Amino acid sequence: MAYLETTLTGTSNTGWIDRIIARLGRGVKAAQYGKMLQAMNTLSDEQLKQIGLQRSEIPHHAHLAIYGTANE
């Protein structure tokens, strides 16, 4: 009876759906980060200099661009 009541009232446990969505979201972010790293690594040293970056700073700036936070 409890199962039927929670299903009918819409209060059933959807935690597993939230976990799947969260995992998919993390996967998308990881793919975006990889693409950003790849794109930034194709820039020449002169192009990086023009935008004020050193090659060693690429992972930091890619992380900032995708995740909105600095990677520590």
N, C-alpha and C positions, 0 to 999 in steps of 0.2 A: 504494500500500500504506500509506503514512504516513497518508493521509486516513482510511482504513478503521480503522487502529489507533487513531487519536485519537478517532474517533467511537465505537468500541466501548469504549474505556477511560474515556470521559467527560471527557477532557481537551481537548476541542476548544475553540477560541477563542470565548468568549461575550462578548468585550469589547464588541461592537456592541450586544448586548442590554443590557448594563450602561449604555452611553451613552444608549440610548433611555429606559431607566427613569430615569436621572438627569435627562435633559431633561424628561421628564414631571413628575418631582418638582419641578423648578424652576418649571415652568409652573403647577403647582398652588399652590405658595407665592406666586408672583406674583399669581395670581388672588385668593388669600386676603388678601394685602396690599392689593390694590385695594379689596376689599370692606370691609376694616377701615378704610381711609382714608375711604371713602364713608360708612360708618356713623358714624365719629367726627366727620366734617364736618357731619353733620346735627344734632349736639348744639348747643343754644343756648349763648351765652356764659355764661349763668347756670349751666347744667348743667356746663360745663367748669370753671367756678370752684368748684363744689361738689366736684368730684373732684380739684381742685388742678392743673388743666392750663390752659395758654394755647393759643390756636388755633395759634400758630406751632410748638408742640411736638407737634402731632398726627402728622406724618410720623415723628418719632423714636419716639414711643410705639407707633405702629402697627408699625413695623419691629421693635421690641423684642418686641412681643406675638407676631408671626408667626415671625420668624427666631431669636428668643432672643438677639440681639446688637444692640448699638447701631449704627446706620448712621453712618459717618464721612464 
